Amino acid sequence: MELLTSSGGFSHLLAQLQKQGIRGFNMPKCEPIAGLKLDQKSLDGIERINKKSKLEKLLAGAITAGVFNSIFTKSKAPVVGYNITQTDWSLYAEAMASVPKITRHAIKQEIDMLLLHYSRPGNYDHKHVQFWRGIKNGCQ
Amino acid sequence: MAVNDRVRISLLVLLSLLCLSCSAESEGDASKSEVLKLASERVAVSTAKLGERIEQCSRELENNPVPVLDKRRAASLGASQDDLIVALGYLSFRNSFNCEREARLSMAFDLGTLAMVKRYYDENPGDIDEVRHKLVYPPVDQLVYAVTYSKLAPEIKQFVAQAVGDSPFDLFEALEKNDLLQE
């Protein structure tokens, strides 16, 4: 894929999306896009998507801190050790499993908005459509 | 009211107030921890529920048939390609959001509560508000589409809304199936 990319932001985006597993079941080959210059709308979109990826860690952190807070509160005295109930673990596991789903969905929404923008007659841009479709559907 | 009754009631009120102040004095730091714990647990619960709901709505989206618009009817209403794209786009976002709405509202409320509680106890809420704004609320562009949709002719809105219904659907499959995507 030959792309003219923004500095850093695009590479980070790709890395984050790969990590998120935002890809289709079938991975078609990426069609080369020659001479793509991402416009400001796309660059802003990349920045928002990167921010959302980072927020996943913050949400996970808030949940982790909450669970640890819960453990410390229940068992107060550090002498014997902490009692971690099944409920603590279950709630933690369920919440942590949901964090990437929520982030992935938020990123998908951003991509859909961009694809919709470039699909409209007044804004139509074939290269940008190809680019964001490739990001959304995943390709190799 | 008899004087004895008044005295009795006053004593009861006084005792209640004393008890309240007693319990407040005995809580101290433990109360702050317990409140933070409760607020955090609520966030964990609503996070789990939102994740689950997103999955359910995604499954619904995949299983729902893609809406097909009557081209002749669209033409007779004078609906342009852009009108139909805007309408399908807005209704797709609306239906998906409505499917997840309750779970999103709960999570937004619980995150807001946690941030509020942290500030109340002079703790740094960190980026809780940003998490809420960027991961739970819809993107601003969705509201832009809502405004653009509202300006479409009523008959066009009614035509597309009736064809689409209230359930989540795949927007880009719908655009493709209705020949609204340029290649």
Interface residues (C-beta under 8 A of the other chain):
Chain A: R48 K51 K52 L55 E56 L58 L59 A62 I63 A65 G66 V67 N69 S70 F72 T73 K76 L91 Y92 E94 A95 A97 S98 V99 K101 I102 T103 H105 A106 Q109 E110 D112 M113 L115 L116 H117 S119 R120 P121 G122 Y124 H126
Chain B: A30 S33 E34 L36 K37 A39 S40 E41 V43 A44 V45 T47 A48 K49 L50 G51 E52 I54 E55 S58 S80 Q81 D82 I85 V86 G89 F93 L114 G126 D127 I128 E130 V131 K134 L135 V136 P138 P139 D141 Q142 Y145 L171 F172 L175 L180 L181 Q182 E183
